Amino acid sequence: MKNLMTLIIFFVGLNLIGQKIQPSEVKQLMKKVADWQIENHDNLKYRAQNKRLSRGKHDMLDWTNGALYIGMSKWASMTDNEKYYKWLKEIGEAHDYKLHMRDGYFARVFHADDHAVGQTYFHLYRKYKDEKMIKPTINQFDFILYHPSKTKMDWKSPFHQNRWNWCDALFMSPPLWVMLYNHTKNTKYIDFMVKEWKASTNHLFDKEENLYYRDGSYFDKLDNGTKIFWARGNGWAFAGLTNVMDELNPNHKDYSYFLNLYKKIAKKLLEIQTPQGHWAMSLLGQKFYPTPETSGSSFFIFGLAWGINNGILDKSTYGSAVEKGWKAMISHVNSEGMLTYVQPIGAEPGEAYPDKTEVYGVGAFLCAGSEMYKLYGGK
């Protein structure tokens, strides 16, 4: 049955490859996916007693939703319909624009997962110019600056996740530091980000494969004889790198560092893309993980398409791979608008299913769509 499903996916992908996609079709599909997610989001009812949004599968400010909001912010900026900004704004207002809180207080001031939602607050601030939208984030990040964590990057160190010692963290927190720098013009924010990014990369980046280990616990592990480079973890890292570069002025003294890293990863992604267009859940183990996975692959497509759109990657080299990847992703949106084959929460390669989705996968898909729209000629 599994082999049959793989064959069906392959031939659907082949059929789509020959079709020319219009930018209007990208927007239509993004709208369908965004609308389905909003309609099926399980946190939208207010608690009468305290006016906070109720908790469903995930806390509204959890990293899972934080990734969704980043993609939804990109979609909101593409449409004339105010409902998407309104939806995001209601979430921020219901939580006083604070970063993720646990049990009513900041239990994890340093933890990157709890910073992700702050990127959406900045997107909202740029539209509405309301300082209250970003003030709590600035206050918390100033606390981090004046009380930096001194823990080691080692996965077994005490309080180890107070620093970016897992590659997912590079999506959650670093772009927000650049946003603060752009807002305040204070170099302390960008200097901190660069220092911590380099520390994380020195710890997790495999210079032979040009990919990130998810965390230090995977350094000596093999899966069917191959090193374990988790697709979604690398998707998070590549999308985080893309968002950092998108915020950072190309004339900044540290831009070349990120550009060099970006090009190395992009070249590797081109080499290991599957014939079907997606990337295997274990990036070097295609034959062991034939099932498609849309959250990691969507973030790869987002980053690669961004590179073409910004003149960093050569379209003649990367264009067909990006298009093949996007057509693979849209083949996994069902008739209702649900993005399927999103791997459940985890930290390593696993399973994904044709009847399952997750909010962070939708966020990744909307990010990818925002750049594919431009790539296909949308304005």
N, C-alpha and C positions, 0 to 999 in steps of 0.2 A: 504493500500500500504506500509506504514511504517513497519507494522508487517511482511508483506511478505518479505521485504528487510532484516529484521532482521533474519528471518528464513533462507534465502539464504546464508547470511554471516555465520550463525552458521554452516550450513551443509558443506559449502566450507571449513571452518576451521576444521571441523571434518575429512574431506577427506585428508587434508594436514597433520594432526597430525600423521597419520600412516606412512608417507613417510620419509625416511632417507635422509637428505640433506648432500651433499658433499661440502667441502670448495670451490671447483672450481665453484660450482653453486652460492655460496654467492658472489664471485667475479664477475661472469657474470652478476648477477642481479644488483649489485652495479654499475657496468660499464654502464649498460642500463639506470639506474636511473640518474647517473651523466651526461651521454651524453645527455639524453633528457633535463635535466635542462639547460645545457650549450647551447644547440641548441635553446631552447625556452626562454632563459634569455632575458629580454626586455631592457637591458642597454648596449648592446655591441657595439653600434656605437659611433664613436668619433665625438665630435663637432669640426669642422674645425677651428673655431676661437680661441679656447683656449686649444685644445688637451685634454680636460677632457672628461671622459666618460659621455655620455648623461644620463639624468635622465628619467627613465621610471616609472614603478609602485612604485618602492622604490629607494631611493638614494643608490648609489653603496656602501656607507659606513654606511648605516643604520643598526640597530640591526638585522633586518630581514635577510639582506644579510650577516651580520657578523656571524650569526648562520650557514648559508649555507656554508660559507668559512671554518669554523671550521670542519664541516663534510667533505668538499671537500679536506681539508688538510690531514685528516686521510686517505681518499681514495687515494690521490696522493702518499702517502708514501707506498701504497700497490702495486702499479703498476709500470711497467717499462716504461710506456708511459709518456713522458715528457710534453704532452699537458696540463695536469691538473695543474702542477706547473706553466707552462707558462701562463695559463689563470689567475691564482691567481697573478702571478708576474706582468702581464700587468695592472691589477687593481691597485695594490700597486703603481706602477711607475706612472700611470696616475694621482694619487693623492699625489705624493711625500711622500708616506708612512705616511701620517698624519691620525690621528683619525678623526672621523666624524666631519665635519664642517658644520655649518648652516649659510647661507647667507655670506659666505666668511670669517667667523671668528669663534673662539671657543666660541659659545654661551652657551654651557653647559659643561664647563671644568670638572665638577664633576660627570656628569650624566653617570651611568653605561652603559646604552644602547649605548652610543657613544664610549665606550671603547672596545666593542666586537671584532671589526675588528683587534685590536692590537694583539690578540692571533694568528691570521694568519700571521701577520708580523713576529712574533717570529718563527713560523714554517718555514717561508721562510728564515729567517736569519740563522736558524740552518742548512739549506741546502746550502745556497749560501755564508754565512759568510760575508755579506755586511752590515757594521754598519749603513749605511743610512736607512736601512729597519726598524730599531728600535729606532734610535735617537730621532725622534719626540715624540714617546711614552714615552721614558725615561724623556724627558724634561717636558712633560705635567704631568706625575706622580710625578716628583720632585716638581712641582708647588703645586700639591695637598698635598704632604707631608708637605710642609712649610706653607701652607695656609689651614689647614684642616677645613672642614665645621663644624660649631658648632650648626647646626639646630637640633631640636628634631626629633625623629623617628615618631612622630604622623603624620598621613596622612594630617592633616589640618595645619600643621606648615608651616611657610613661607620657601620657597626653600627646601621643605621636600625631594625632590628627589635628592638633593645633597649628600644624604647618601642612603644606601641600605635598604630602608624601604618598598620595594615590592620584593617578593621572586624571581621574574624573574632576578633581578639584580645579584643574586648569581651565575648565569651562565655567565653573561656578563663581569664582572670586576675581581672578586677574582682570577681566575686562572692566569690572566695576572700579578698580583702582585707577585705570586709565580715564574712566569717566569723571572721577573725582579730580584728577589732575587737569583735565580739560575744563572743568567747571571753575576750579579755584586758581589754576595756573601755578599751584604750589608744587614744586618738584619733589617734595617729600613723598608724595603718593606714588609717583612713577618710579622713584628710586627704590622704594620698598618693594613694589611689584616686580621690578626687574631682578632685584637681588633674590627674592624668594622663587621666582620662576627658574632662574638659573640653578638654584640649589635643588629644586625638584627635578629639573631635567638632568643635571649631573648625576642624580641618584637613580632615576627611573629609565632614562633613555638608552636604548641599546644602539651603540654607534655602528655595529655591523649590519643590523637590520633596519635601522632608522625608524624604529617603532618604540612605543612606551610600554613597559611592563605596567600592569594595573597597580601593583604595589610591590614592596620588597619581598613579600612572601612567595612570589612567583619566580624569583631569580633562578632558582635551582630546580624548578619543576619542568617536566616534559609531558606532553600530551600526544600519545601515539608517536613518540620520538621527535616531536617538534617543540620548539619554544612556544610558550603560551603568551600570545599577544591578543588580548581580548578586543574584539572589533568595537564594541560600544565604548569601552574605555578610551581607545584610541580615537574614536569619533568625537567624544567629549573633548579630548585634548586638542584635536585638529580644529574643531569648531571654536574652542576657546582661543587658540592661536589666531584664527581668522578674525574673531571679534576684537582681539587686542590690536591687531594690525589695522583693522578698519577704523579704530578709534585713534590710533597713534599717528602723528604726523610723520610722513616718510622722511622728513628732514631731521627728525629726532636722532640723537646720537646712538640710541640703542635699536633703532629700527632695523638696521642691517643684521643684527643678531637674530631677530625674529624672522626676517626674510630668508636668511640662510637655512634656518631650521624648517621653515614652511616648505621651501623647495625640496629639501631632502625627503620630507614625509610625502609630499605630493608625488615625487618620482617613484617612491616605493609603492604608493597606492595604485599607481598606473600599472605597475608590474604584477600586482597580486589580485587585481579585480577578477571576479569569476566570469566565465563565458556568458552567464545569465545576466550579468550587469551589477549584481550586488557584491558585497564582500563577506567572506565566510566569518562565522562567529569566532573562530580561531583563525586569525589572519593567515597563518602559514599552513593551515590544515584543511584546505578546501575539500579534499575527498572524505574527510571524517565529519564534516559539517556542511552537508549539501543544502540544508534548509535555509531559505532566505531569512534575513533579519533586517528590519526597516529602520530602527532607530540609529544604529551605528552607520549604516550605509547612507541614510539621509544626511547625516552630518558630514560625511566624506564628500557627498555631492555638493552640499552647501559650500564647503571650503574650496573645493576645486573650481566650481562655477564662479565663485567670488574672485579667484585668482585670474581666471580668463577675463572676467569683466573689468578687472583693474589692471590689465596689461602685464600681469606678473607671469602668467602661464601662457604658453603658445597655444592658440586655439586649434591649430592644425595637428598638434600633438595630443592635446587633452580633450578636445571638443567631442569627439565621437565616444570616448569613454564616459564622459559626463552625461551625454545624451542617453547612452545605453543604460547608465545607472538610473537616471530619472525615469525612463520608461519602465524599468523594472519596478521602481517604487510605485508608480501610478497603477501598475497592474495588481498591486496589493491593497488598493482602496476598493472596498466593496460597494455595492449599488446604493447603500444608504449613506456612504461617506465615512465609514469607519476604516481607519488605517489598521491593517492586520499585520501579522507576523512581527509584532514587537516583543522582543525578549522580555520576560518578567524581570523584576528587580533582582540583581545578583552582582557578582564580581568576576565572573569568568564565563567562558563559552558554555552554552547549554542548549535549551530548546526554545522554539518559537512556534506559534500556532496560527492557523488560518482563521480562527474565530476569537482571537484575543488581541487586545490593544492595551496601550498605556499612554498616559498624558504626555510623558516626556518624548515618546515617539512622535506624537502629533506635533510637538514643538519643533523637533528636528525636521520633520517633513515640511512644515511651514517655512522654516529657515531655508531649506533647499529650494522650495518654490519661489521664494523672494528673489533668489539669484538666477534661477532658471527663467523666470519671467524676463529679466533683463537680457539674458543670454539669447533668448528667442526674439529679441527686438522690442520688448515692452518698455515703455517710458514711465 
